């Protein structure tokens, strides 16, 4: 990815959130805010609000495939963000699409459990995700719960050493980058780690005390998908994406949207956020 793209076309393959704080809705807001053009292929329709998921209805695999084909046949997609893949059939579709069209950047947010704790995928598909999907991605962005699930570990990492150990498992299985997110942890700072086979970068941001964190994982991963084509390397894209999400959380920390985990401010008080340099 040597030629930078100032207006990337980004496809998000993910579930729909009826409260619009996460999923495809959050992805499209993020991509628009960061200067890209967002397209979508919906994998599942969830019935949810800020308090939790009431039901989940998977989209037929052939409809997921048709959505992807229609977009790729017409639009020059350079980056793909993958979110909720609720079943084996959906995974097979996405794997085939990635192999066929070979987008320059693929970001996988392994959405398995919602903020409310509700399960969002069928059981026993973790190995298929690792074996078939992981090697086709440029970066995977699990939180610490998802990291333990993907590595089939018996414990959730609570130390930097354990996070590194579990992340190395994913690197050994084909990941180019692993962004292990510590936003749901404890402490004054929210600490994320970006691992590759050549480097380990630690990112710490002050933890914002708020109940409005719905969709932060979706937002971060779609921000990376949109920013990576605009920036020279993955490290700068992750740093810029984290900066964007940090502001989005801060701007919405006192919002009153719903009775549960509220959304973040994707447009930062109504002003489109256009990245203009790596923040200090």
C-alpha positions as CSV (number, residue, x, y, z in Angstrom):
1,X,0.0,0.0,0.0
2,X,2.5,2.6,-1.2
3,X,0.1,5.1,-2.8
4,X,-1.9,6.9,-0.2
5,X,-5.7,7.3,-0.8
6,X,-7.2,10.5,0.6
7,X,-10.8,9.3,-0.1
8,X,-10.8,5.6,0.5
9,X,-13.8,3.4,-0.4
10,X,-14.4,1.1,2.6
11,X,-16.7,-1.9,2.8
12,X,-18.0,-2.9,6.2
13,X,-19.3,-6.5,6.5
14,X,-21.1,-6.5,9.8
15,X,-24.3,-6.7,11.7
16,X,-27.0,-4.0,12.0
17,X,-27.7,-2.3,15.4
18,X,-31.2,-0.9,15.6
19,X,-30.0,1.7,18.2
20,X,-27.3,2.8,15.7
21,X,-24.5,3.0,18.3
22,X,-22.6,0.0,17.0
23,X,-22.4,-2.3,14.0
24,X,-22.8,-1.2,10.5
25,X,-24.4,2.1,11.6
26,X,-21.3,3.1,13.7
27,X,-19.0,1.9,10.9
28,X,-20.6,4.1,8.3
29,X,-20.6,7.2,10.6
30,X,-17.0,6.6,11.4
31,X,-15.9,6.2,7.8
32,X,-17.8,9.3,6.8
33,X,-16.3,11.3,9.6
34,X,-12.8,10.3,8.6
35,X,-13.1,11.2,5.0
36,X,-13.9,7.9,3.4
37,X,-16.9,6.6,1.5
38,X,-18.6,3.7,3.3
39,X,-20.4,0.7,1.8
40,X,-22.0,-2.1,3.7
41,X,-23.0,-5.8,3.6
42,X,-25.2,-6.7,6.5
43,X,-24.6,-10.1,8.0
44,X,-27.3,-10.0,10.8
45,X,-30.1,-7.9,12.0
46,X,-30.1,-7.4,15.7
47,X,-33.0,-6.1,17.8
48,X,-31.2,-4.1,20.4
49,X,-31.0,-0.8,22.3
50,X,-28.5,0.6,24.8
51,X,-29.6,-1.9,27.4
52,X,-28.9,-5.1,25.4
53,X,-29.7,-7.4,22.5
54,X,-33.2,-8.7,22.4
55,X,-32.8,-10.9,19.4
56,X,-30.5,-11.7,16.5
57,X,-31.5,-12.7,13.0
58,X,-28.8,-13.9,10.7
59,X,-28.9,-12.9,7.0
60,X,-28.8,-15.8,4.5
61,X,-25.3,-16.5,3.2
62,X,-26.3,-16.0,-0.4
63,X,-27.6,-12.5,0.4
64,X,-24.4,-11.6,2.2
65,X,-22.5,-12.8,-0.8
66,X,-24.7,-10.9,-3.2
67,X,-24.3,-7.6,-1.2
68,X,-20.5,-8.0,-1.3
69,X,-20.4,-8.9,-5.0
70,X,-22.6,-5.9,-5.9
71,X,-20.3,-3.5,-4.1
72,X,-17.0,-4.9,-5.4
73,X,-18.3,-5.2,-9.0
74,X,-19.1,-1.5,-9.1
75,X,-16.9,0.4,-6.5
76,X,-13.1,0.5,-6.1
77,X,-13.0,-0.9,-2.6
78,X,-9.5,-0.6,-1.1
79,X,-10.3,-1.5,2.5
80,X,-12.7,-3.9,4.3
81,X,-13.8,-4.0,7.9
82,X,-15.2,-7.2,9.2
83,X,-17.5,-7.3,12.2
84,X,-20.1,-9.8,13.3
85,X,-20.0,-13.1,11.4
86,X,-22.8,-15.1,13.2
87,X,-22.3,-18.5,11.7
88,X,-20.1,-20.8,9.6
89,X,-21.9,-20.0,6.4
90,X,-21.2,-16.3,6.8
91,X,-17.5,-17.0,7.5
92,X,-17.3,-19.0,4.3
93,X,-18.8,-16.2,2.2
94,X,-16.4,-13.6,3.6
95,X,-13.4,-15.8,3.1
96,X,-14.3,-16.4,-0.5
97,X,-14.9,-12.7,-1.1
98,X,-11.6,-11.8,0.3
99,X,-9.8,-14.4,-1.8
100,X,-11.6,-13.3,-4.9
101,X,-11.1,-9.5,-4.6
102,X,-8.0,-9.2,-2.4
103,X,-8.6,-5.8,-0.9
104,X,-5.5,-3.9,0.1
105,X,-6.4,-3.7,3.8
106,X,-8.6,-6.0,5.9
107,X,-9.5,-5.2,9.5
108,X,-11.2,-7.8,11.5
109,X,-13.0,-6.9,14.7
110,X,-13.9,-10.3,16.2
111,X,-17.4,-9.3,17.5
112,X,-18.5,-12.2,19.7
113,X,-20.1,-10.7,22.8
114,X,-21.9,-7.4,23.0
115,X,-21.1,-4.7,25.7
116,X,-24.2,-6.0,27.5
117,X,-22.8,-9.5,27.6
118,X,-25.1,-11.0,25.0
119,X,-23.6,-13.6,22.7
120,X,-23.6,-12.6,19.0
121,X,-22.2,-15.6,17.2
122,X,-22.9,-19.3,17.2
123,X,-20.8,-21.5,19.5
124,X,-17.9,-23.6,18.3
125,X,-16.8,-21.4,15.3
126,X,-13.7,-20.0,16.8
127,X,-11.4,-22.5,15.2
128,X,-12.8,-21.8,11.7
129,X,-12.3,-18.1,12.2
130,X,-8.7,-18.7,13.2
131,X,-8.0,-21.2,10.4
132,X,-9.8,-19.6,7.5
133,X,-10.3,-15.9,8.2
134,X,-7.4,-14.8,10.3
135,X,-4.7,-15.4,7.6
136,X,-6.5,-13.1,5.2
137,X,-6.6,-10.1,7.5
138,X,-4.0,-7.3,8.0
139,X,-5.0,-6.6,11.6
140,X,-7.3,-8.2,14.2
141,X,-8.6,-6.1,17.0
142,X,-9.8,-8.2,20.0
143,X,-10.6,-6.9,23.4
144,X,-9.1,-9.0,26.2
145,X,-12.2,-11.3,26.5
146,X,-12.1,-11.9,22.8
147,X,-8.4,-12.5,22.8
148,X,-8.7,-15.3,25.4
149,X,-11.6,-16.8,23.3
150,X,-9.7,-16.7,20.1
151,X,-6.6,-18.2,21.6
152,X,-8.8,-20.8,23.5
153,X,-7.1,-19.6,26.7
154,X,-8.5,-20.5,30.1
155,X,-7.9,-17.0,31.5
156,X,-8.4,-13.4,30.5
157,X,-5.0,-11.7,30.3
158,X,-4.4,-9.4,33.3
159,X,-0.7,-8.5,32.7
160,X,1.3,-7.1,29.8
161,X,3.2,-10.4,29.6
162,X,0.1,-12.4,29.3
163,X,-1.4,-10.1,26.7
164,X,1.8,-10.5,24.7
165,X,1.7,-14.3,25.1
166,X,-1.8,-14.6,23.8
167,X,-1.3,-12.1,21.0
168,X,1.8,-14.1,19.8
169,X,-0.5,-17.1,19.4
170,X,-2.5,-15.2,16.8
171,X,0.6,-13.9,15.1
172,X,1.8,-17.5,14.8
173,X,-1.5,-18.5,13.2
174,X,-1.2,-15.9,10.5
175,X,-2.1,-12.5,11.8
176,X,0.0,-9.6,10.6
177,X,-1.0,-7.3,13.4
178,X,-2.9,-7.9,16.7
179,X,-4.3,-4.9,18.5
180,X,-5.2,-6.1,22.0
181,X,-7.6,-3.7,23.5
182,X,-7.6,-3.0,27.2
183,X,-10.5,-0.5,27.3
184,X,-12.6,-2.8,29.5
185,X,-9.9,-3.2,32.1
186,X,-9.1,-1.3,35.2
187,X,-6.7,1.5,36.1
188,X,-6.4,5.2,35.3
189,X,-5.3,4.5,31.7
190,X,-6.9,2.4,29.0
191,X,-3.9,0.5,27.6
192,X,-3.8,-1.2,24.2
193,X,-1.0,-3.2,22.6
194,X,-0.2,-3.4,18.9
195,X,1.9,-6.5,18.1
196,X,3.5,-7.7,14.9
197,X,6.3,-10.1,14.4
198,X,8.7,-7.2,14.4
199,X,7.4,-4.8,17.0
200,X,5.3,-4.3,20.1
201,X,3.8,-0.8,20.7
202,X,2.0,0.3,23.8
203,X,-0.7,2.9,23.6
204,X,-2.1,4.4,26.8
205,X,-4.9,6.9,27.0
206,X,-6.5,8.3,30.2
207,X,-9.6,6.4,31.0
208,X,-12.8,8.5,30.7
209,X,-15.4,7.8,33.3
210,X,-18.6,7.4,31.3
211,X,-21.4,4.9,30.7
212,X,-21.4,5.8,27.0
213,X,-19.1,3.3,25.4
214,X,-21.5,1.4,23.1
215,X,-19.8,0.7,19.8
216,X,-16.3,1.7,20.6
217,X,-14.8,-1.5,19.2
218,X,-16.8,-1.2,16.0
219,X,-15.7,2.4,15.7
220,X,-12.0,1.8,16.3
221,X,-11.8,-1.0,13.8
222,X,-13.7,0.9,11.1
223,X,-11.5,4.0,11.8
224,X,-8.4,1.9,11.2
225,X,-9.9,0.5,8.0
226,X,-10.5,4.1,6.8
227,X,-7.3,5.6,8.0
228,X,-4.8,2.9,7.0
229,X,-5.1,3.8,3.2
230,X,-4.6,7.5,4.1
231,X,-1.4,6.9,6.2
232,X,1.9,5.3,5.5
233,X,1.8,2.4,8.0
234,X,-0.3,0.5,10.5
235,X,1.2,2.1,13.6
236,X,0.2,5.6,12.5
237,X,-3.3,4.4,11.5
238,X,-3.9,2.8,14.9
239,X,-2.6,5.9,16.7
240,X,-4.9,8.2,14.7
241,X,-7.8,5.9,15.1
242,X,-7.3,5.7,18.9
243,X,-7.1,9.5,19.0
244,X,-10.4,9.8,17.1
245,X,-12.2,7.4,19.4
246,X,-10.8,9.0,22.5
247,X,-12.3,12.4,21.5
248,X,-15.6,10.7,20.5
249,X,-15.9,9.1,24.0
250,X,-15.0,12.4,25.7
251,X,-17.5,14.5,23.7
252,X,-20.3,12.1,24.5
253,X,-19.5,11.2,28.1
254,X,-22.5,13.2,29.5
255,X,-25.0,12.3,26.7
256,X,-28.3,10.9,27.8
257,X,-29.2,8.5,25.0
258,X,-31.1,5.5,26.3
259,X,-31.0,3.9,29.7
260,X,-28.0,1.7,29.3
261,X,-24.6,1.9,27.5
262,X,-25.0,5.0,25.4
263,X,-23.2,5.7,22.1
264,X,-20.2,7.9,21.4
265,X,-20.0,11.1,19.3
266,X,-18.8,9.9,15.9
267,X,-19.0,13.4,14.5
268,X,-17.5,15.2,17.5
269,X,-20.3,17.6,18.4
270,X,-21.5,17.7,14.8
271,X,-18.2,18.6,13.2
272,X,-16.8,16.1,10.8
273,X,-13.4,14.9,12.0
274,X,-10.8,15.0,9.2
275,X,-7.5,13.5,10.1
276,X,-4.7,16.0,9.4
277,X,-1.7,14.5,11.1
278,X,-0.6,12.0,13.8
279,X,-1.5,13.5,17.2
280,X,1.1,13.8,19.9
